[in-house]
């Protein structure tokens, strides 16, 4: 700015002085000023060029930014639509989402989805339109509308086969044929974009954007946007088809797995118990649910009915339909026309019983139970037709699928196996019961033989003891009275002699001192008395043995129960005494006032012997493993009670404070030949025989109660009077 003004001043001054002699310095100054002036002009020109360049560059940047913004917005819009499309893989939802989002983003008046069929005609499967009061009759264009375009049919998709998008700004400027224009005018279409939809490599349909009210110039980005949406729609449809196929396969697999589960359950039921009622109930329930049928039943033919009669023995039916369970059915048509085929393995799958050529008499039976369609598979037992597995559809006819027929056949095969095995099991059980009864009878007989032999041996032992001991003891016992008298007389004579003879021979005095005559005179009567008591004791023991075995009382007679218990304790007295390994076993008697009881005395004494012996065995086993403060004890209690129908009874409870026994042992304690004792110590028959004596012979109760560590108690109860 400075130099141009200076130059102007120089020029103005030069104008005032018309003539002047310029000095060299002024000339040089002027030359310098000119150079600076030229430089300033160049800089000014350059500055203007830079300003213009910057303005153009800014404009280009703004344009490019706007383009990028539009592209970004378009991509964001595409991504937004894609995201919403992919939120669902259900075709109807995809169509609704695509048309709505595309219509709003393009600000079009309508967006539709058109699907080709096999002959390249087609129909609209998706549609969305904006609300516009100025448009009429547009409802003609919408979902389920069939639009067959002869050009597309003749060319099998036309230009769209080559993945071309077609955009029309105004239908009247495109030179369409009259028939084509008439179709477009009928639906009030003025402008449109059609983008192909490919599913895989196959042209599936078209994505269309329509303008109804006026022409529209479609921008390139709008055409690209609809094309991209069509591509993504094709991908979504492909995924939806894959999902549908996957779901269908999963459904088939699920059905197959469910059917296999049902088969496994039928087999499992067979292996559990072969209870046909449970197997049938589980089978019909699961088969009906698996096949979604109205009724599933198992029909069993009556024996000797020539397959004309039978009944449903198991059923699962919906509440809306009548039950066939237990219904007696007579169908001579079946026996004459159909039974022979089922016996040969025929399977009947009828989609509609009224269009299957069935006999009228057979139709009447089916109509009783509102059957519209049925699937019937035979059930066999060996080579014989046992019954039928029936699947009924009562609400409507039904086309039975091969997989359903195969599944039903597999179930019927397993049920046939179950029927045959159940029959074999019944026969086996019957044989097993017969064998078990025979074994029980054999054991009973063996037990009775052992018992008889034992009692016989005991009787022989007692008889021998009575014969060998009783007579000598009686002889000694009887003579002791005389010996006692003789000794008393001799002692009296000796006393008289000592009284009247004052002079005693020294030899006699010496001998009297040597034998301690005074002690003999004092001790001899005591000795004789002790011998008499001893022989009496022996006689009592012999009598107890006789009373215990009751050899003289084989019949049922009134008996003193307490006497029997005391006799048993007397025999076992040697086992109750103290031993080096432990103290004596204490016996506590808590007797009530009992009347005489009608029973087999010898057998009752045998029961007391067995129970008391076991109690002593348990206490002896425990002697070495417990503290010295523990006193082994057997407690015997007797009371009057009521048994069964208030029949008067006596109760004998024999308890010990031994180690006790487990519940598992209690469950088997009365079994013949069961014993917990070492080999050679027990036969396992004592308690079994005792059980028979109390329960079978006397109609009583014999039970055991025990808790480990607390001891064991046996409960013996018999009626006071035996019932005739």
C-alpha positions in Angstrom: 0.0 0.0 0.0 2.9 2.4 0.8 4.7 2.2 -2.6 1.8 3.0 -4.9 1.0 6.1 -2.9 4.6 7.3 -3.0 4.8 6.8 -6.8 1.6 8.8 -7.2 3.1 11.7 -5.2 6.2 11.7 -7.4 4.0 11.8 -10.5 1.9 14.7 -9.0 5.0 16.7 -8.1 6.3 16.1 -11.6 3.2 17.6 -13.0 3.6 20.9 -11.1 7.0 21.5 -12.5 7.0 21.2 -16.2 10.7 21.3 -16.6 13.2 19.9 -14.3 16.6 18.5 -14.5 16.6 15.1 -12.8 19.6 14.1 -10.9 21.1 10.7 -10.9 20.0 10.1 -7.4 16.4 11.0 -8.3 16.6 8.8 -11.3 17.9 5.9 -9.2 15.3 6.6 -6.6 12.6 6.6 -9.3 14.0 3.4 -10.8 13.9 1.7 -7.3 10.4 3.0 -6.7 9.3 1.6 -10.1 10.8 -1.8 -9.2 9.0 -1.7 -5.8 5.8 -0.6 -7.5 6.0 -3.5 -10.0 6.7 -6.0 -7.2 3.7 -4.7 -5.3 1.5 -5.1 -8.3 2.7 -8.7 -8.7 2.1 -9.4 -5.1 -1.3 -7.9 -5.4 -2.1 -10.1 -8.4 -0.8 -13.2 -6.6 -2.9 -12.3 -3.6 -6.0 -12.1 -5.7 -5.2 -15.5 -7.3 -4.7 -17.1 -3.9 -8.0 -15.7 -2.7 -9.8 -17.0 -5.7 -8.0 -20.4 -5.3 -9.0 -20.6 -1.6 -12.6 -19.7 -2.4 -12.7 -22.5 -5.1 -11.1 -24.9 -2.8 -13.5 -24.2 0.0 -16.4 -24.6 -2.3 -15.0 -28.0 -3.5 -14.4 -29.1 0.1 -18.0 -28.1 1.0 -19.3 -30.0 -2.0 -17.2 -33.0 -1.2 -18.2 -32.8 2.5 -21.8 -32.7 1.5 -21.4 -35.7 -0.8 -19.6 -37.6 2.0 -22.3 -36.6 4.4 -25.0 -37.8 2.0 -23.1 -41.0 1.5 -22.6 -41.5 5.2 -26.2 -40.8 5.9 -27.2 -43.2 3.1 -24.9 -45.9 4.5 -26.2 -45.2 8.0 -29.7 -45.5 6.7 -28.8 -48.8 4.9 -27.2 -50.1 8.0 -30.2 -49.1 10.1 -32.5 -50.9 7.8 -30.2 -53.9 7.7 -30.1 -54.0 11.4 -33.9 -53.9 11.7 -34.3 -56.5 9.0 -31.9 -58.8 10.8 -33.7 -58.4 14.1 -36.1 -61.1 13.0 -35.7 -64.1 10.7 -39.5 -64.5 10.2 -40.4 -63.6 6.6 -43.6 -61.6 7.4 -41.7 -59.5 9.9 -38.9 -58.9 7.5 -41.3 -57.7 4.8 -43.0 -55.4 7.2 -39.8 -53.9 8.5 -38.2 -53.5 5.0 -41.1 -51.8 3.3 -41.7 -49.4 6.3 -38.1 -48.4 6.7 -37.4 -48.0 3.0 -40.6 -46.0 2.5 -39.8 -43.6 5.3 -36.1 -43.1 4.3 -36.9 -42.6 0.6 -39.9 -40.5 1.4 -41.7 -42.5 -1.2 -45.5 -42.9 -1.2 -45.3 -46.7 -1.3 -42.7 -49.5 -1.0 -43.7 -53.1 -1.8 -42.2 -56.6 -2.0 -43.1 -58.7 -5.0 -42.4 -62.5 -5.2 -42.1 -64.6 -8.3 -43.9 -67.9 -8.5 -42.9 -71.0 -10.6 -44.3 -69.5 -13.9 -42.7 -66.1 -13.3 -46.0 -64.6 -12.4 -46.3 -63.5 -8.8 -47.9 -61.6 -6.0 -47.2 -58.9 -3.5 -46.1 -60.3 -0.1 -45.1 -57.0 1.6 -46.4 -53.5 1.4 -46.3 -50.1 3.2 -47.9 -46.9 2.0 -47.8 -43.3 3.4 -51.0 -41.7 4.3 -52.0 -39.2 1.6 -55.6 -38.0 1.3 -55.0 -37.0 -2.3 -54.6 -40.6 -3.4 -57.6 -42.8 -4.2 -58.1 -46.5 -4.9 -54.5 -47.3 -3.9 -55.8 -50.1 -1.7 -56.0 -52.2 -4.9 -52.2 -52.5 -4.6 -51.2 -54.4 -1.5 -50.4 -57.7 0.1 -51.7 -60.9 -1.6 -52.4 -59.0 -4.8 -51.5 -61.2 -7.8 -49.9 -59.3 -10.7 -48.8 -61.4 -13.7 -46.7 -59.5 -16.2 -46.5 -61.2 -19.6 -43.1 -59.7 -20.4 -41.6 -61.0 -17.2 -43.3 -64.4 -17.7 -42.0 -64.6 -21.3 -38.5 -63.5 -20.4 -38.4 -65.4 -17.1 -37.6 -62.2 -15.1 -36.5 -59.9 -17.9 -33.6 -57.5 -17.1 -33.9 -58.3 -13.4 -32.4 -61.7 -14.1 -29.1 -59.9 -14.8 -29.3 -58.0 -11.5 -30.3 -54.7 -13.1 -32.2 -52.0 -11.2 -34.9 -50.1 -13.2 -35.8 -46.5 -12.3 -38.6 -44.6 -14.0 -39.1 -40.9 -13.3 -42.4 -40.6 -15.3 -44.2 -43.6 -16.9 -45.4 -41.3 -19.8 -41.9 -40.5 -20.8 -40.7 -44.1 -21.2 -42.5 -45.2 -24.3 -44.3 -48.1 -22.5 -46.9 -50.1 -24.5 -50.5 -49.2 -24.0 -51.4 -52.4 -22.1 -48.5 -51.8 -19.7 -49.5 -48.1 -19.2 -53.1 -49.2 -18.5 -51.9 -51.5 -15.7 -49.8 -48.7 -14.2 -52.6 -46.2 -14.5 -55.0 -48.7 -12.8 -52.9 -48.7 -9.8 -52.1 -45.0 -10.1 -48.3 -45.5 -10.5 -46.5 -42.5 -11.9 -42.9 -43.2 -11.0 -41.1 -46.2 -9.6 -37.9 -48.0 -8.9 -37.6 -51.8 -9.2 -34.6 -53.6 -7.7 -34.1 -57.4 -8.0 -34.1 -59.6 -5.0 -31.8 -62.6 -5.2 -31.9 -65.5 -2.8 -28.6 -67.2 -3.4 -28.2 -67.4 -7.2 -32.0 -67.4 -7.9 -34.1 -64.4 -8.7 -36.7 -64.5 -5.9 -38.6 -61.2 -6.5 -38.6 -57.4 -6.7 -38.3 -54.6 -4.2 -40.4 -51.7 -5.6 -40.7 -48.0 -4.6 -43.7 -46.2 -6.1 -44.8 -42.6 -6.5 -48.5 -42.2 -7.2 -49.3 -38.5 -7.2 -46.7 -37.1 -9.6 -43.5 -37.9 -11.5 -40.3 -38.0 -9.4 -36.7 -37.7 -10.4 -34.9 -40.5 -8.6 -31.5 -39.5 -7.3 -28.6 -41.9 -7.9 -28.1 -42.4 -4.1 -31.8 -43.3 -3.8 -31.5 -45.9 -6.5 -28.3 -47.3 -4.9 -30.0 -47.2 -1.5 -33.0 -49.3 -2.7 -30.6 -51.7 -4.6 -28.6 -52.2 -1.4 -31.8 -52.8 0.6 -32.9 -55.4 -2.0 -29.5 -57.2 -1.7 -29.8 -57.3 2.1 -33.4 -58.4 1.9 -32.3 -61.3 -0.3 -29.7 -62.2 2.3 -32.3 -62.0 5.1 -34.7 -64.2 3.1 -32.0 -66.7 2.5 -31.2 -66.8 6.2 -34.9 -67.0 7.0 -35.2 -70.0 4.6 -32.1 -71.6 6.2 -33.6 -71.0 9.6 -36.9 -72.5 8.5 -35.1 -75.5 7.2 -33.0 -75.7 10.3 -36.1 -75.4 12.5 -37.9 -78.1 10.4 -34.9 -80.4 10.7 -34.7 -79.6 14.4 -38.4 -80.4 14.7 -37.9 -83.7 12.9 -35.0 -84.4 15.1 -37.0 -83.4 18.2 -39.9 -85.6 17.1 -37.5 -88.4 16.4 -35.8 -88.0 19.8 -39.2 -87.8 21.4 -40.3 -91.0 19.6 -37.1 -92.7 20.6 -37.7 -91.5 24.2 -41.1 -93.1 24.2 -39.7 -96.3 22.8 -37.1 -96.3 25.5 -39.7 -95.7 28.1 -41.8 -98.6 26.9 -38.7 -100.8 27.0 -37.7 -99.4 30.4 -41.2 -100.2 31.7 -40.9 -103.7 30.3 -37.6 -104.1 32.1 -38.9 -102.7 35.4 -41.8 -105.0 36.0 -43.5 -106.2 32.9 -46.7 -104.9 34.4 -48.9 -104.6 31.2 -51.2 -102.1 32.8 -48.4 -99.7 33.5 -46.7 -100.3 30.1 -50.0 -99.8 28.3 -50.9 -96.6 30.2 -47.4 -95.0 29.6 -47.4 -96.0 25.9 -50.9 -94.6 25.0 -50.2 -91.4 26.9 -46.9 -90.7 25.3 -47.9 -91.8 21.8 -51.0 -89.6 21.8 -48.9 -86.6 22.9 -46.1 -87.3 20.4 -48.5 -87.7 17.4 -50.9 -85.0 18.7 -53.8 -87.4 18.1 -57.3 -87.2 19.7 -57.3 -90.8 21.0 -54.8 -93.6 21.4 -56.0 -97.0 22.6 -55.0 -100.6 22.9 -57.7 -103.1 21.8 -57.6 -106.7 23.0 -59.4 -109.5 21.3 -61.5 -111.8 23.4 -60.4 -115.4 23.6 -62.3 -117.9 21.4 -64.2 -115.0 19.7 -62.7 -115.6 16.2 -61.5 -112.0 16.4 -65.0 -110.6 16.3 -65.2 -109.4 19.9 -62.9 -107.5 22.2 -62.5 -104.4 24.3 -60.1 -101.4 24.8 -57.9 -102.3 27.8 -56.0 -99.0 27.9 -56.6 -95.5 26.5 -55.6 -91.8 26.5 -58.2 -89.5 24.9 -58.9 -85.8 24.8 -61.8 -84.6 27.0 -63.9 -83.5 24.0 -64.4 -87.1 22.7 -66.1 -90.2 24.2 -64.0 -92.8 26.0 -63.7 -96.2 24.5 -62.0 -97.8 27.6 -63.8 -101.0 28.7 -66.3 -100.8 25.8 -67.3 -104.2 24.6 -67.1 -104.2 20.8 -68.6 -106.8 18.4 -67.6 -106.3 14.8 -68.2 -109.4 12.6 -67.1 -107.4 9.6 -63.6 -107.0 11.1 -63.3 -110.7 11.9 -64.4 -111.7 8.4 -62.8 -109.0 6.2 -59.8 -107.5 8.1 -58.5 -109.7 10.9 -56.7 -112.1 8.6 -54.7 -109.2 7.1 -53.7 -107.8 10.5 -52.7 -111.3 11.5 -50.3 -111.2 8.6 -48.8 -107.9 9.8 -51.0 -105.4 7.8 -50.9 -101.8 8.9 -54.0 -99.6 8.1 -53.5 -95.9 7.7 -56.9 -94.2 6.8 -56.9 -90.5 6.2 -60.7 -90.3 5.9 -62.8 -93.4 6.9 -65.7 -92.2 4.7 -63.5 -92.2 1.6 -61.5 -95.4 2.2 -64.0 -98.0 0.9 -64.6 -99.5 4.3 -67.6 -101.9 4.9 -70.7 -100.1 6.3 -70.8 -102.4 9.4 -67.2 -101.5 10.2 -68.0 -97.8 9.6 -70.8 -98.0 12.1 -68.4 -99.2 14.8 -65.9 -96.4 14.1 -68.6 -93.8 14.0 -69.7 -94.7 17.6 -66.5 -93.2 18.8 -66.5 -90.2 16.4 -63.5 -91.5 14.4 -62.7 -89.5 11.3 -59.2 -91.0 10.6 -57.3 -93.9 12.1 -53.9 -95.6 12.1 -54.1 -99.2 13.2 -51.1 -101.5 13.9 -51.4 -105.2 15.0 -50.2 -106.4 18.4 -49.1 -110.1 18.4 -48.3 -112.7 21.0 -46.1 -115.2 19.4 -47.8 -116.2 16.1 -51.3 -115.1 17.3 -53.0 -111.8 16.8 -53.5 -110.5 20.4 -54.9 -107.0 19.7 -54.5 -103.6 18.0 -52.7 -100.4 18.7 -55.2 -97.7 17.5 -54.5 -94.0 16.8 -57.7 -92.0 16.2 -58.3 -88.6 14.8 -61.8 -87.5 15.8 -61.9 -83.8 15.0 -61.1 -84.0 11.3 -59.5 -86.3 8.6 -55.8 -86.6 8.8 -53.0 -87.6 6.4 -50.7 -89.9 8.3 -47.0 -89.2 7.6 -44.5 -92.1 6.9 -42.5 -91.1 10.0 -45.7 -91.4 12.1 -46.5 -94.8 10.7 -43.0 -96.0 11.3 -43.0 -94.7 14.8 -46.3 -96.4 15.6 -45.0 -99.7 14.1 -42.0 -99.5 16.4 -44.1 -98.9 19.4 -46.4 -101.8 18.5 -43.4 -104.1 18.0 -42.2 -103.3 21.5 -45.6 -103.7 23.0 -45.9 -107.1 21.3 -42.6 -108.1 22.9 -43.9 -106.9 26.3 -47.1 -108.9 25.9 -45.2 -112.1 25.1 -42.7 -111.5 27.9 -45.5 -110.7 30.4 -47.2 -114.0 29.5 -43.9 -115.8 29.9 -43.3 -114.0 33.2 -46.8 -115.0 34.4 -46.0 -118.6 33.7 -42.5 -118.3 35.3 -44.0 -116.7 38.4 -46.6 -119.4 38.6 -43.9 -122.0 38.4 -41.7 -120.0 40.9 -44.7 -119.8 43.3 -45.2 -123.5 43.0 -41.5 -124.2 43.6 -41.4 -121.7 46.5 -44.4 -123.4 48.0 -42.8 -126.8 47.5 -39.6 -125.4 49.1 -41.5 -124.0 52.0 -43.4 -127.2 52.5 -40.0 -129.1 52.4 -38.5 -126.7 54.9 -41.5 -127.0 57.1 -41.3 -130.8 56.9 -37.6 -130.7 57.5 -38.1 -128.4 60.5 -40.8 -130.6 61.9 -38.6 -133.6 61.4 -35.7 -131.9 63.1 -38.1 -130.8 65.9 -39.5 -134.2 66.3 -36.0 -135.7 66.3 -34.9 -133.1 68.8 -37.8 -133.8 71.1 -37.4 -137.5 70.6 -33.7 -137.2 71.5 -34.5 -135.1 74.5 -37.1 -137.6 75.6 -34.6 -140.4 75.3 -32.1 -138.4 77.2 -34.6 -137.6 80.0 -35.7 -141.2 80.1 -32.1 -142.4 80.4 -31.4 -139.9 83.1 -34.5 -140.8 84.9 -33.7 -144.4 84.7 -30.0 -144.2 85.5 -30.2 -141.5 88.2 -33.7 -141.6 89.6 -33.6 -145.2 91.0 -30.1 -145.0 92.7 -31.0 -141.6 94.0 -34.3 -142.9 95.4 -32.4 -145.8 96.9 -29.9 -143.5 98.6 -32.6 -141.1 99.6 -34.7 -143.8 101.1 -31.8 -145.4 103.0 -30.6 -142.1 104.4 -33.6 -142.1 106.7 -32.6 -145.4 108.2 -28.9 -144.3 108.3 -30.0 -141.2 110.1 -32.0 -143.3 112.6 -29.2 -145.8 113.1 -26.6 -143.0 113.6 -28.9 -141.3 116.1 -29.3 -144.6 118.0 -25.6 -145.2 118.1 -24.9 -141.7 119.3 -27.5 -142.1 122.0 -25.9 -145.4 123.1 -22.5 -143.8 123.1 -23.8 -141.0 125.3 -25.3 -143.5 127.8 -22.0 -145.4 127.8 -20.0 -142.3 128.6 -22.5 -141.4 131.2 -22.4 -144.7 133.2 -18.9 -145.7 132.6 -16.6 -143.5 134.7 -13.5 -145.5 134.3 -12.5 -145.3 130.6 -9.7 -147.4 129.2 -6.7 -145.2 128.3 -6.5 -146.8 124.8 -10.2 -145.9 124.2 -9.6 -142.4 125.4 -6.6 -142.1 123.2 -8.5 -143.4 120.2 -11.4 -140.9 120.9 -9.0 -138.0 120.9 -7.3 -139.3 117.8 -10.6 -139.4 115.8 -12.0 -136.2 117.5 -15.1 -138.1 118.7 -16.8 -134.9 119.9 -16.6 -133.4 116.4 -18.0 -136.6 114.8 -20.9 -136.6 117.3 -21.7 -133.0 116.4 -21.0 -133.2 112.6 -22.5 -136.6 111.7 -26.2 -135.5 111.9 -25.4 -132.4 109.9 -23.7 -134.6 107.2 -26.6 -136.9 107.0 -29.0 -133.9 106.7 -26.8 -132.4 103.9 -26.8 -135.7 102.0 -30.6 -135.9 102.3 -30.8 -132.3 100.9 -28.5 -133.3 98.1 -30.5 -136.3 97.1 -33.6 -134.2 97.2 -32.0 -131.7 94.9 -31.1 -134.4 92.4 -34.7 -135.7 92.5 -35.9 -132.1 91.8 -33.6 -131.8 88.8 -34.8 -135.1 87.4 -38.4 -133.9 87.9 -37.6 -130.6 86.2 -36.3 -132.5 83.2 -39.4 -134.5 83.0 -41.6 -131.5 83.4 -39.6 -129.6 80.8 -40.0 -132.3 78.1 -43.5 -133.2 79.3 -43.1 -136.6 78.0 -46.2 -137.5 79.9 -48.2 -134.5 78.5 -48.2 -134.7 74.7 -51.7 -133.2 74.5 -52.8 -129.6 75.0 -53.6 -129.0 78.7 -53.8 -126.1 81.2 -50.2 -125.3 82.2 -48.5 -123.0 84.7 -46.4 -120.8 82.5 -44.3 -119.6 85.4 -43.4 -123.2 86.2 -42.2 -123.8 82.7 -40.0 -120.7 82.8 -38.6 -121.6 86.2 -37.8 -125.1 85.0 -36.0 -123.8 82.0 -34.0 -121.4 84.2 -33.1 -124.3 86.5 -31.7 -126.3 83.6 -29.7 -123.2 82.3 -28.5 -122.3 85.8 -24.9 -123.4 85.0 -24.7 -120.9 82.2 -26.0 -118.1 84.4 -23.2 -118.5 87.0 -20.1 -116.3 87.1 -17.1 -117.3 84.9 -13.5 -116.3 84.8 -14.2 -114.1 81.8 -17.1 -112.3 83.4 -19.6 -111.9 86.2 -22.8 -113.8 86.6 -25.9 -113.1 84.5 -28.6 -111.6 86.7 -32.2 -112.7 86.1 -35.0 -110.4 87.1 -38.5 -111.9 87.2 -41.5 -109.6 87.0 -44.3 -112.1 87.1 -48.0 -111.1 87.1 -50.8 -113.2 88.5 -51.5 -115.6 85.5 -54.1 -118.2 85.3 -53.4 -121.6 83.8 -52.9 -121.4 80.1 -54.1 -124.0 77.6 -51.1 -125.0 75.5 -48.6 -127.7 74.6 -46.4 -127.5 77.7 -43.3 -129.3 76.2 -43.3 -127.1 73.1 -43.8 -123.9 75.1 -40.8 -124.9 77.3 -38.8 -125.4 74.1 -39.6 -121.8 73.1 -38.4 -120.5 76.5 -35.2 -122.6 76.2 -34.5 -121.2 72.7 -35.1 -117.5 73.6 -33.3 -117.7 76.9 -30.3 -119.5 75.3 -30.0 -116.8 72.6 -30.1 -114.1 75.3 -27.3 -115.8 77.3 -25.3 -116.3 74.0 -25.6 -112.5 73.3 -24.6 -111.6 76.9 -21.6 -114.0 76.9 -20.5 -112.6 73.5 -20.6 -109.1 75.0 -18.7 -110.0 78.3 -15.2 -109.3 77.0 -16.0 -106.1 75.1 -17.8 -104.0 77.8 -16.7 -102.3 81.0 -16.7 -104.1 84.4 -19.5 -101.9 85.7 -22.0 -103.4 83.2 -24.2 -106.1 84.8 -25.5 -108.5 82.2 -29.2 -108.9 82.9 -32.2 -110.9 81.6 -35.6 -109.5 82.5 -38.7 -111.7 82.2 -42.1 -110.0 82.4 -45.5 -111.7 82.2 -48.8 -109.9 81.9 -52.4 -110.6 80.8 -53.4 -109.0 77.5 -55.9 -109.1 74.6 -55.0 -110.7 71.2 -56.8 -110.3 67.9 -60.6 -110.0 68.5 -60.1 -109.1 72.2 -59.4 -112.7 73.0 -57.8 -113.0 76.5 -54.1 -113.9 76.3 -50.9 -114.1 78.2 -47.8 -112.1 77.2 -44.2 -113.2 78.1 -41.5 -110.6 77.3 -37.9 -111.8 77.6 -35.4 -108.9 77.3 -31.6 -108.7 77.6 -29.3 -105.7 77.8 -26.9 -107.2 75.3 -25.4 -105.7 72.1 -28.7 -105.8 70.1 -29.3 -106.8 66.5 -29.7 -104.8 63.3 -33.1 -104.4 61.4 -31.7 -106.4 58.5 -31.1 -109.3 60.8 -34.6 -108.9 62.5 -36.2 -109.2 59.0 -34.6 -112.7 58.6 -34.4 -113.9 62.2 -37.3 -116.3 61.9 -36.2 -117.8 58.5 -35.3 -121.5 58.7 -31.5 -122.1 58.8 -30.7 -118.4 59.2 -28.1 -117.8 61.9 -25.5 -115.2 62.8 -23.5 -117.6 64.9 -20.2 -119.2 63.7 -20.2 -122.5 61.9 -20.9 -125.3 64.4 -22.4 -123.0 67.0 -25.9 -122.8 65.7 -28.3 -124.5 63.2 -30.6 -121.5 62.6 -33.7 -123.6 63.5 -34.3 -122.5 67.1 -36.3 -119.3 66.5 -37.8 -120.7 63.3 -39.2 -123.7 65.3 -40.3 -121.3 68.1 -42.1 -119.2 65.5 -44.0 -122.2 64.3 -44.9 -123.3 67.8 -46.3 -119.9 68.8 -47.9 -118.7 65.6 -48.9 -122.0 63.9 -49.5 -124.3 66.8 -51.0 -121.8 69.3 -52.3 -119.0 67.1 -50.2 -116.4 68.9 -47.8 -113.6 68.2 -44.0 -114.0 68.2 -42.0 -110.9 67.4 -38.6 -109.3 68.1 -37.7 -105.7 68.9 -34.1 -104.6 69.1 -31.9 -101.6 68.8 -28.1 -101.9 68.4 -26.3 -101.2 71.7 -29.5 -101.2 73.8 -30.5 -104.9 73.9 -33.1 -107.2 72.4 -36.7 -108.1 73.6 -38.8 -111.1 72.4 -42.6 -110.8 72.6 -44.4 -114.1 73.1 -48.2 -113.9 73.3 -50.7 -116.8 73.1 -54.4 -117.1 73.8 -55.4 -118.4 77.2 -57.8 -120.8 75.6 -57.3 -122.3 72.1 -60.2 -121.8 69.7 -61.9 -124.9 68.3 
